[in-house]
Amino acid sequence: MNTAMSEADRLPEYLEHLQARVRARQGRSTSAEKAGDRAILPANLSALCAREPDECLDLIVRALGEPLAPETVAAIGDGLLEDLLNENAGRIADRVSDQLRTNKKFRQAFGFGNHSSVDPAVIEEWVAIFASLGTTKERERKSTWRGVG
């Protein structure tokens, strides 16, 4: 029962972290956020993503399903999503490919990340997906700011 409760609480906790992270980037952090380091990914979410990359990807996809400001989409892409892919792309590459094909907001978030530790063969596959859709990481990143998606 506690496990189910903590799973239900992950999304609000992650969204709260994202909002604090965006405010920190903008220099608008509250004193409570600064004192609690809320702009830093909570340890339990970090541990989850290291241990269970599929669940972490689910959390990211659920977060992207929420109404989000462009800055928050960017914070997902250059934060948890970037870390997840650099550390675990081999374990979730097929699921990421599916999201890239079908989920505009996921492509937008992905566009903000630096995936330098991902196997080049996996990167080639992802680049091919973007090409098949007639887009690029840069175009997806820019579309975030236009409110497209």
Backbone as a chain_set.jsonl record, in Angstrom:
{"seq": "MNTAMSEADRLPEYLEHLQARVRARQGRSTSAEKAGDRAILPANLSALCAREPDECLDLIVRALGEPLAPETVAAIGDGLLEDLLNENAGRIADRVSDQLRTNKKFRQAFGFGNHSSVDPAVIEEWVAIFASLGTTKERERKSTWRGVG", "coords": {"N": [[0.82, -1.193, 0.0], [1.928, 1.303, 0.785], [3.82, 1.525, -1.236], [2.226, 1.857, -3.541], [1.09, 4.285, -2.855], [3.347, 5.961, -2.823], [4.043, 5.795, -5.521], [1.886, 7.108, -6.671], [2.367, 9.635, -5.75], [4.63, 10.488, -7.057], [4.45, 11.943, -9.524], [3.26, 14.551, -8.86], [5.318, 15.402, -7.128], [7.533, 15.458, -8.852], [6.645, 17.367, -10.728], [6.509, 19.596, -9.039], [9.212, 19.89, -8.42], [10.141, 20.545, -11.005], [8.909, 23.035, -11.461], [10.162, 24.533, -9.458], [12.766, 24.363, -10.384], [12.608, 25.748, -12.827], [11.915, 28.305, -11.865], [14.252, 28.818, -10.409], [16.156, 28.983, -12.463], [15.275, 31.279, -13.619], [15.856, 33.081, -11.72], [13.977, 33.486, -9.752], [13.437, 32.052, -7.439], [11.786, 30.976, -4.47], [12.323, 31.659, -0.966], [11.859, 29.372, 0.546], [12.114, 27.374, -1.387], [14.81, 27.658, -2.055], [15.998, 27.065, 0.423], [15.219, 24.426, 0.733], [16.403, 23.21, -1.422], [14.847, 22.617, -3.694], [15.069, 22.81, -6.43], [16.825, 20.93, -7.144], [16.826, 17.617, -8.276], [14.767, 15.437, -6.463], [16.105, 12.982, -4.225], [14.84, 10.467, -4.066], [13.537, 10.276, -6.534], [15.678, 10.414, -8.267], [17.014, 8.056, -7.546], [15.057, 6.179, -8.245], [15.072, 6.485, -11.038], [17.626, 5.635, -11.686], [17.472, 2.999, -10.943], [15.117, 1.951, -12.08], [14.612, 2.414, -15.111], [12.464, 2.235, -16.963], [10.171, 2.91, -15.472], [10.89, 5.49, -14.83], [10.902, 6.694, -17.348], [8.17, 6.453, -17.855], [7.212, 8.24, -15.899], [8.227, 10.658, -16.881], [6.878, 10.837, -19.353], [4.241, 10.964, -18.418], [4.39, 13.406, -17.049], [4.847, 15.115, -19.205], [2.384, 14.961, -20.35], [0.865, 16.71, -18.982], [-0.465, 20.092, -18.751], [1.964, 22.279, -19.665], [4.327, 24.927, -19.324], [6.535, 26.28, -21.842], [9.139, 26.563, -20.771], [9.165, 24.628, -18.815], [8.922, 22.264, -20.25], [11.39, 22.38, -21.515], [13.008, 22.146, -19.228], [12.49, 19.532, -18.488], [13.553, 18.177, -20.68], [16.324, 18.908, -20.728], [17.074, 18.005, -18.345], [15.97, 15.585, -16.371], [15.184, 13.801, -18.473], [17.361, 13.936, -20.26], [19.429, 12.97, -18.556], [18.435, 10.387, -17.99], [18.469, 9.189, -20.564], [21.199, 9.36, -21.25], [22.271, 7.661, -19.363], [20.819, 5.258, -19.537], [19.956, 4.572, -22.124], [20.257, 2.304, -23.77], [18.679, 0.395, -22.532], [16.092, 1.316, -22.814], [15.66, 2.146, -25.381], [13.901, 1.345, -27.511], [11.372, 2.066, -26.54], [11.746, 4.803, -26.282], [12.096, 5.439, -28.969], [9.486, 4.872, -29.896], [8.06, 6.886, -28.531], [9.238, 9.145, -29.683], [8.284, 8.915, -32.288], [5.523, 9.256, -31.945], [4.768, 11.229, -30.083], [4.54, 14.479, -29.79], [5.173, 16.421, -27.79], [7.059, 15.01, -26.343], [9.083, 14.805, -28.264], [9.714, 17.502, -28.425], [10.724, 18.02, -25.801], [12.876, 16.234, -25.835], [14.444, 17.497, -27.721], [15.782, 19.466, -26.303], [17.785, 18.227, -24.942], [21.159, 16.995, -24.372], [22.701, 14.374, -25.691], [25.131, 12.96, -25.418], [26.327, 10.675, -24.355], [25.041, 8.523, -25.343], [24.837, 5.544, -27.241], [26.162, 5.697, -30.482], [24.853, 4.286, -32.57], [22.236, 4.072, -31.667], [21.579, 6.768, -31.52], [21.681, 7.351, -34.257], [19.417, 5.942, -35.135], [17.409, 7.407, -33.834], [17.771, 9.921, -35.016], [17.051, 9.257, -37.603], [14.341, 8.787, -37.225], [13.42, 11.381, -36.631], [14.012, 12.527, -39.136], [12.311, 11.04, -40.804], [9.926, 12.08, -40.006], [10.107, 14.563, -40.977], [11.425, 16.556, -39.552], [13.626, 18.094, -37.087], [15.812, 18.006, -34.189], [16.325, 20.666, -33.501], [14.203, 22.07, -34.77], [12.037, 20.987, -33.382], [12.61, 21.852, -30.8], [12.401, 24.635, -31.159], [9.697, 24.747, -31.841], [8.453, 24.381, -29.442], [8.412, 26.837, -28.168], [6.66, 28.196, -29.733], [4.295, 27.271, -28.985], [3.285, 25.07, -30.199], [1.957, 21.835, -30.355]], "CA": [[0.0, 0.0, 0.0], [2.827, 2.453, 0.787], [4.441, 1.612, -2.549], [1.25, 2.459, -4.444], [0.956, 5.682, -2.46], [4.52, 6.701, -3.278], [3.958, 5.886, -6.975], [0.905, 8.138, -6.992], [2.929, 10.927, -5.366], [5.813, 10.836, -7.846], [4.199, 12.987, -10.529], [3.218, 15.89, -8.249], [6.651, 15.738, -6.601], [8.368, 15.801, -9.997], [6.174, 18.647, -11.273], [6.931, 20.638, -8.096], [10.652, 20.068, -8.67], [10.313, 21.246, -12.284], [8.547, 24.442, -11.282], [11.243, 25.153, -8.679], [13.938, 24.45, -11.266], [12.372, 26.843, -13.767], [12.03, 29.562, -11.119], [15.673, 29.017, -10.077], [16.807, 29.439, -13.692], [14.825, 32.646, -13.891], [16.225, 33.906, -10.579], [12.755, 33.803, -9.019], [13.203, 31.039, -6.407], [11.329, 31.433, -3.164], [13.284, 31.314, 0.087], [11.613, 27.976, 0.918], [12.709, 26.531, -2.429], [16.267, 27.724, -1.882], [16.352, 26.36, 1.658], [14.986, 22.997, 0.544], [17.034, 22.755, -2.663], [13.807, 21.988, -4.514], [15.453, 22.809, -7.841], [17.618, 19.715, -7.333], [15.942, 16.452, -8.357], [14.714, 14.704, -5.196], [16.915, 11.754, -4.198], [14.03, 9.278, -4.347], [13.298, 10.217, -7.978], [16.969, 10.084, -8.869], [17.247, 6.629, -7.295], [14.101, 5.445, -9.075], [15.497, 6.519, -12.437], [18.825, 4.81, -11.812], [17.094, 1.61, -10.689], [13.977, 1.54, -12.912], [14.489, 3.376, -16.21], [11.136, 2.202, -17.59], [9.28, 3.704, -14.632], [11.318, 6.88, -14.964], [10.373, 7.148, -18.635], [6.722, 6.619, -17.656], [7.03, 9.477, -15.147], [8.496, 11.765, -17.802], [5.772, 10.889, -20.32], [3.074, 11.472, -17.685], [4.612, 14.835, -16.809], [4.659, 15.811, -20.49], [0.95, 14.953, -20.635], [0.267, 17.812, -18.233], [-0.277, 21.393, -19.399], [3.265, 22.785, -19.21], [4.945, 26.071, -19.991], [7.712, 25.871, -22.624], [10.315, 26.468, -19.901], [9.085, 23.363, -18.092], [9.266, 21.229, -21.243], [12.852, 22.47, -21.638], [13.609, 21.625, -17.991], [12.404, 18.066, -18.558], [14.464, 17.703, -21.723], [17.747, 19.05, -20.404], [17.23, 17.53, -16.977], [15.771, 14.158, -16.118], [15.19, 13.021, -19.718], [18.754, 13.869, -20.715], [20.156, 12.067, -17.661], [17.922, 9.037, -18.2], [18.948, 8.653, -21.836], [22.654, 9.191, -21.203], [22.62, 6.558, -18.467], [20.067, 4.014, -19.752], [19.334, 4.518, -23.455], [20.249, 0.943, -24.282], [17.607, -0.374, -21.898], [14.762, 1.852, -23.143], [15.744, 2.758, -26.72], [12.701, 1.079, -28.311], [10.28, 2.883, -26.0], [12.051, 6.186, -26.655], [11.774, 5.534, -30.396], [8.029, 4.957, -30.019], [7.654, 8.223, -28.091], [9.686, 10.112, -30.696], [7.398, 8.8, -33.445], [4.1, 9.508, -31.698], [4.489, 12.191, -29.024], [5.139, 15.776, -30.137], [5.76, 17.057, -26.606], [8.263, 14.251, -26.024], [10.103, 15.258, -29.221], [10.131, 18.842, -28.02], [11.591, 17.886, -24.625], [14.086, 15.56, -26.307], [15.224, 18.495, -28.452], [16.569, 20.295, -25.39], [18.82, 17.431, -24.29], [22.456, 16.655, -24.951], [22.728, 12.921, -25.528], [26.497, 12.63, -25.814], [26.765, 9.369, -23.854], [24.209, 7.487, -25.953], [25.471, 4.778, -28.316], [25.931, 6.339, -31.788], [23.875, 3.541, -33.373], [20.914, 4.466, -31.163], [21.393, 8.147, -31.976], [21.357, 7.275, -35.695], [18.017, 5.527, -35.251], [16.568, 8.529, -33.419], [17.884, 10.947, -36.065], [16.252, 8.759, -38.73], [12.928, 9.017, -36.875], [13.169, 12.801, -36.866], [14.027, 12.752, -40.583], [11.094, 10.452, -41.388], [8.822, 12.971, -39.648], [10.368, 15.851, -41.614], [11.776, 17.526, -38.527], [14.941, 17.946, -36.447], [15.792, 18.408, -32.779], [16.25, 22.128, -33.448], [12.832, 22.483, -35.109], [11.157, 20.607, -32.275], [12.927, 22.769, -29.693], [11.803, 25.933, -31.501], [8.228, 24.649, -31.834], [8.016, 24.461, -28.047], [8.204, 28.252, -27.847], [5.533, 28.684, -30.529], [3.076, 26.711, -28.416], [2.824, 23.987, -31.052], [2.101, 20.521, -29.777]], "C": [[0.865, 1.259, 0.0], [3.499, 2.642, -0.559], [3.497, 2.283, -3.543], [1.082, 3.943, -4.132], [2.144, 6.481, -2.977], [4.525, 6.822, -4.798], [2.993, 6.985, -7.383], [1.473, 9.532, -6.714], [4.111, 11.356, -6.236], [5.567, 11.976, -8.818], [4.085, 14.367, -9.89], [4.578, 16.337, -7.704], [7.581, 16.171, -7.731], [7.954, 17.147, -10.585], [6.563, 19.808, -10.356], [8.42, 20.942, -8.269], [10.87, 20.88, -9.949], [9.992, 22.726, -12.154], [9.633, 25.178, -10.499], [12.485, 25.335, -9.543], [13.798, 25.611, -12.262], [12.515, 28.183, -13.046], [13.483, 29.847, -10.751], [16.432, 29.534, -11.294], [16.481, 30.894, -13.995], [15.193, 33.601, -12.756], [15.034, 34.307, -9.726], [12.441, 32.784, -7.929], [12.685, 31.683, -5.125], [12.371, 31.029, -2.125], [13.095, 29.867, 0.535], [12.227, 27.025, -0.106], [14.221, 26.502, -2.294], [16.699, 26.906, -0.667], [16.214, 24.855, 1.497], [15.641, 22.413, -0.687], [16.03, 22.059, -3.584], [14.135, 21.965, -6.001], [16.34, 21.609, -8.171], [16.658, 18.529, -7.32], [15.949, 15.705, -7.028], [15.428, 13.351, -5.297], [16.094, 10.519, -4.525], [13.718, 9.147, -5.837], [14.577, 9.875, -8.728], [17.263, 8.59, -8.723], [16.32, 5.768, -8.146], [14.605, 5.362, -10.505], [16.755, 5.7, -12.676], [18.469, 3.325, -11.75], [16.067, 1.087, -11.693], [13.776, 2.511, -14.076], [13.127, 3.377, -16.906], [10.135, 3.035, -16.79], [9.618, 5.189, -14.723], [10.793, 7.458, -16.278], [8.866, 7.36, -18.542], [6.421, 7.929, -16.932], [7.207, 10.694, -16.059], [7.343, 11.929, -18.792], [4.503, 11.412, -19.646], [3.212, 12.967, -17.424], [4.368, 15.628, -18.092], [3.202, 15.825, -20.926], [0.198, 16.053, -19.908], [0.388, 19.111, -19.041], [0.974, 22.06, -18.822], [3.682, 24.016, -20.001], [6.156, 25.575, -20.776], [8.969, 25.707, -21.759], [10.344, 25.146, -19.139], [9.396, 22.195, -19.02], [10.789, 21.206, -21.421], [13.538, 21.876, -20.42], [13.529, 20.104, -17.925], [13.471, 17.552, -19.517], [15.929, 17.81, -21.379], [18.046, 18.658, -18.959], [17.093, 16.019, -16.914], [15.804, 13.322, -17.395], [16.607, 12.867, -20.25], [19.551, 12.875, -19.865], [19.743, 10.612, -17.889], [18.488, 8.432, -19.48], [20.454, 8.442, -21.835], [23.066, 7.995, -20.349], [21.986, 5.231, -18.856], [19.474, 3.857, -21.138], [19.247, 3.099, -23.992], [19.106, 0.102, -23.74], [16.218, 0.079, -22.336], [14.689, 2.433, -24.555], [14.484, 2.538, -27.548], [11.529, 1.924, -27.846], [10.495, 4.352, -26.341], [11.722, 6.393, -28.135], [10.272, 5.663, -30.616], [7.527, 6.349, -29.62], [8.051, 9.284, -29.118], [8.758, 10.096, -31.908], [6.013, 9.386, -33.185], [3.783, 10.669, -30.764], [5.242, 13.499, -29.279], [5.823, 16.423, -28.927], [7.033, 16.327, -26.17], [9.391, 14.667, -26.966], [10.617, 16.635, -28.85], [11.084, 18.774, -26.831], [12.924, 17.264, -25.023], [15.021, 16.554, -26.99], [16.105, 19.359, -27.571], [17.742, 19.538, -24.773], [20.094, 17.294, -25.085], [22.651, 15.179, -24.658], [24.091, 12.343, -25.918], [26.975, 11.258, -25.347], [25.955, 8.211, -24.436], [24.973, 6.842, -27.105], [25.147, 5.433, -29.668], [24.923, 5.602, -32.672], [22.449, 3.884, -32.949], [20.597, 5.888, -31.608], [21.012, 8.164, -33.455], [19.901, 6.898, -35.91], [17.091, 6.692, -34.899], [16.607, 9.653, -34.448], [17.04, 10.539, -37.275], [14.755, 8.953, -38.46], [12.574, 10.482, -37.116], [13.092, 13.082, -38.367], [12.758, 12.209, -41.238], [9.859, 11.306, -41.09], [8.995, 14.362, -40.256], [10.739, 16.939, -40.622], [13.189, 17.253, -38.008], [14.777, 18.299, -34.968], [15.618, 19.922, -32.679], [14.835, 22.621, -33.756], [11.868, 22.165, -33.98], [11.364, 21.538, -31.085], [12.259, 24.128, -29.949], [10.279, 25.882, -31.441], [7.661, 24.722, -30.427], [7.629, 25.897, -27.695], [7.055, 28.844, -28.646], [4.223, 28.148, -29.996], [2.482, 25.603, -29.267], [2.971, 22.688, -30.289], [1.231, 20.305, -28.635]], "O": [[0.557, 2.202, -0.728], [3.729, 3.773, -0.988], [3.906, 3.166, -4.296], [0.948, 4.761, -5.042], [1.963, 7.572, -3.517], [4.964, 7.844, -5.325], [3.253, 7.717, -8.338], [1.096, 10.499, -7.376], [4.545, 12.504, -6.143], [6.392, 12.884, -8.926], [4.764, 15.29, -10.341], [4.941, 17.509, -7.808], [8.33, 17.137, -7.587], [8.807, 17.975, -10.905], [6.91, 20.886, -10.839], [8.834, 22.101, -8.263], [11.691, 21.797, -9.972], [10.717, 23.573, -12.675], [9.984, 26.31, -10.832], [13.175, 26.349, -9.44], [14.749, 26.356, -12.502], [13.164, 29.095, -13.558], [13.906, 31.002, -10.778], [17.265, 30.431, -11.166], [17.295, 31.633, -14.549], [14.883, 34.79, -12.818], [15.063, 35.339, -9.055], [11.283, 32.661, -7.528], [13.092, 32.783, -4.751], [13.203, 30.158, -2.379], [14.072, 29.198, 0.871], [12.792, 25.994, 0.258], [14.841, 25.445, -2.405], [17.663, 26.142, -0.737], [17.001, 24.093, 2.058], [15.457, 21.23, -0.975], [16.34, 21.029, -4.181], [13.546, 21.189, -6.753], [16.576, 21.31, -9.342], [15.781, 18.443, -6.46], [17.017, 15.371, -6.514], [15.36, 12.673, -6.322], [16.59, 9.611, -5.192], [13.642, 8.033, -6.355], [14.552, 9.131, -9.708], [17.708, 7.943, -9.671], [16.74, 4.753, -8.702], [14.57, 4.296, -11.119], [16.93, 5.131, -13.753], [19.088, 2.501, -12.422], [16.13, -0.07, -12.109], [12.869, 3.343, -14.035], [12.685, 4.419, -17.39], [9.343, 3.78, -17.366], [8.728, 6.039, -14.696], [10.298, 8.585, -16.311], [8.34, 8.332, -19.084], [5.491, 8.647, -17.3], [6.422, 11.64, -16.004], [6.888, 13.047, -19.036], [3.771, 12.21, -20.232], [2.242, 13.712, -17.566], [3.75, 16.692, -18.059], [2.823, 16.621, -21.785], [-0.975, 16.3, -20.189], [1.248, 19.217, -19.916], [1.029, 22.366, -17.631], [3.416, 24.123, -21.198], [6.745, 24.555, -20.418], [9.771, 24.805, -21.999], [11.414, 24.609, -18.854], [10.062, 21.242, -18.616], [11.398, 20.137, -21.472], [14.542, 21.176, -20.554], [14.414, 19.461, -17.361], [14.201, 16.611, -19.204], [16.708, 16.911, -21.696], [19.119, 18.942, -18.428], [17.975, 15.276, -17.345], [16.393, 12.241, -17.403], [17.004, 11.771, -20.648], [20.268, 12.032, -20.405], [20.588, 9.721, -17.97], [18.936, 7.285, -19.479], [20.936, 7.442, -22.369], [24.107, 7.386, -20.597], [22.54, 4.176, -18.548], [18.552, 3.06, -21.309], [18.247, 2.736, -24.612], [18.62, -0.803, -24.418], [15.262, -0.69, -22.241], [13.738, 3.144, -24.878], [14.036, 3.462, -28.227], [10.774, 2.443, -28.667], [9.542, 5.066, -26.653], [11.135, 7.409, -28.506], [9.832, 6.474, -31.432], [6.67, 6.919, -30.294], [7.286, 10.21, -29.388], [8.478, 11.144, -32.49], [5.395, 9.947, -34.09], [2.62, 11.061, -30.662], [6.44, 13.598, -29.012], [6.943, 16.92, -29.045], [7.974, 16.954, -25.684], [10.525, 14.861, -26.529], [11.813, 16.907, -28.949], [12.141, 19.405, -26.851], [13.981, 17.724, -24.591], [16.241, 16.463, -26.853], [17.083, 19.931, -28.053], [18.606, 20.15, -24.144], [20.111, 17.454, -26.305], [22.755, 14.782, -23.497], [24.176, 11.362, -26.655], [27.941, 10.73, -25.897], [26.161, 7.056, -24.064], [25.672, 7.525, -27.855], [23.98, 5.694, -29.962], [24.21, 6.238, -33.447], [21.555, 3.974, -33.791], [19.476, 6.178, -32.024], [20.12, 8.91, -33.859], [19.228, 7.467, -36.769], [16.102, 6.933, -35.591], [15.58, 10.274, -34.722], [16.391, 11.381, -37.896], [13.994, 9.253, -39.38], [11.552, 10.788, -37.73], [12.199, 13.801, -38.817], [12.194, 12.848, -42.127], [8.872, 11.263, -41.825], [8.144, 15.235, -40.079], [10.409, 18.108, -40.822], [13.853, 16.309, -38.435], [13.743, 18.821, -34.55], [14.84, 20.402, -31.854], [14.328, 23.504, -33.064], [10.99, 22.965, -33.655], [10.402, 21.96, -30.442], [11.63, 24.694, -29.055], [9.638, 26.853, -31.039], [6.5, 25.089, -30.247], [6.636, 26.132, -27.007], [6.525, 29.892, -28.275], [3.155, 28.515, -30.485], [1.322, 25.232, -29.091], [3.995, 22.457, -29.646], [1.248, 19.227, -28.042]]}, "num_chains": 1, "name": "protein.A"}
